[in-house]
Each structure stands twice: as C-alpha cells, then as structure tokens.
C-alpha cells in the first residue's frame, strides 16, 4: 500500500477566511419575493394624493429605517413637477419614495430609477422611484475602471455641493442634506422624467451614455425654467425656516 500524501499539519491557511471562497457557496444576492423585482416590495408604505396642474398624482412613501431620510418631500416634488410640460408627464402619475435594503445598496445603488411597468396594488404603470439616503455613510468608489463619462458625473456631484475626497485607492463622496436635495430633487427627478420622455418619443438608443446625456439635457432645461428663488426657498426649508424668512431674504438681496 502506498503511503498517503495528505499531511494534516499542512492545512490550508485560508480556511475560514474571506479568501476561502465562502461567498461563492452562500446565496449573496438581492432576494426576490416570488416573481416581483426587489423594487416592488414596499413595506409599510403610505399613499398620498396630490393634484398638479389639474392632474392627480399618487405618492407612495415607504417607512424609513433608523439613520435614513427621504431627501425630497411630497410637496417639494409637486413644486418641481409644476414646471414640467403636461404632455411630457402623460401616462406618468406614480412616484415612490422607497427605503432600500442593505443588499440593494451593495448590488444596485442609485439616487432614483424609472420603471416603465411598475406594479403597485392592482395596477401596472410607469413610476419614478427615489431612494432614501443615509447621510452619515459616505459613498466609496474605487479608482480603477472610472470611465470619462463617470468622471463627468462626479464633477456634477461636486458642483451640486458634494464633497469628494481623493485617496490613494478610492474616492470618498460625502453629502449633506442640502447637497443631496440639489442632486435628487433638481436633477435625479427631472432626469428620470427625461428618460420617460425619450421612451415615449422613441428616442432611446442602445447606447447608455447617449440615453443618459439626453436625460441630463432635459433635466438641465426644466431646471432652467424654475424661478431663481426656488432653490433658495428649498434651502430655507431644509434649515427649518418658513416662507416669511424666504420673503425677507429676497427683499434684502434683490436689487
């Protein structure tokens, strides 16, 4: 009989560590409930109704976890939507403020998304989804593989008030409540409306960057239609000040 070559002393030092590949054996993915995608699984969502320019909109607001905040309120979203042409919003009447799960933030992080066939209740319809954020947790991005297009997105974040720290291996993006509002209310919301307009007009192409560029141009155009006082008023609201403080500010600073 040949002697065994297995030496129990020379065991694999990676056993029990991350390098042993235990994640390959575990089911580490976003869970689905039945056939519904993860973004349709709302927990303890309250429904609000608002009328904007003679049209009725529904807002589904999901209950928040500790440390998270809905950056945009229902009334603030309504104030922005008032300036979008009515024909661009035809067929779109549902906006969801949702609470992302931990695995969703790992595998599918985003500011917001547009779903063309979103099932809410007994109806399937287009919907815009805006994600709640944990402002105390900075976003960390690896430097490897950053495309020129994504670099432009980082420059937009910086212009909108985000603080980007450059480390040796990664970029750290820190956001405040007001900078997050600048991003999600004045760009992400209108950006997703731009995707919906391009979808209705049949302008979508198979190039991701061209679709994103179209939506960015649309968002910038609608934002230019907002009155100059609009963003300042939202900033005052974020600081807990009312409309009287806004009026005094503009009487004092308007030539």
NORVENKA-V319894 format. One line per field, one symbol per residue. ss: DSSP state (H for helix, E for strand, L for the rest). psi: psi as a letter, one per 30 degrees, with the letter a starting at -180 (. if undefined). burial: I if it has 16 or more other ideal C-beta (glycine too) atoms within 10 Angstrom, else O. A space follows every 10 residues. Layout:
ss = ???
psi = ???
burial = ???
This chain:
ss = LLLLLLLLLL LLLLLLLHHH LHHHHLLLLL LLELLELHHH LLLLEEEEEE EELLEEEEEE EELLLLLLEL LLLHHHHHHH HLLLLHHHHL LEEEEEEELL LHHHHHHLLL LEEEEEEEEE LLEEEEEEEE ELELLLLLEE EELLLLLHHH HHHHHHHHHL LLEEEELLLE EEEELLHHHH HHHHHHHHHH HHHHHHHHHH HLLLLLLHHH HHHHHHHHHH HHHHHLLLHH HHHHHHHHLL LLHHHHHHHH HHHLL
psi = kkkkfkjfei lkffkglfff gffffliilk kkjbgkleff jkkhkkkkkk kjhgkkkkjj jkkllkflkj ekleeeeeee ffgkkeffgk fjgkkkjljl leeefefikl ellkkfikjj bgkklkkkkk klkjffjlkk kkfkgjleef eeeeeeeefg fkkjkjlefl kkjkkleeee eeeeefeeee eeeeeeeeee fgfklgjeee eeeeeeeeee eeeffklffe eeeeeeefgg lafeeeeeef eefk.
burial = OOOOOOOOOO OOOOOOOOOO OOOOOOOOOO OOOOOOOIII OIOOOOOOOO OIOOOOIIII IIOOOOOIOI IIIIOIIIII IOOIOOOIIO OIOIIIIIII IOOIIOOOOO IIIIIOOIOI OOOOIIIIII IIIOOOOIIO OOOOOOOOOO OOOOOOIOOI OIOIOOOOOO IOIOIOOIII IIIIIIIIII IIIIIIIIOI OOOOOOOOOO IIOIIIOIIO OIIOOIOOOI IOIIIIIOOO OOOOOIOOIO OOOOO
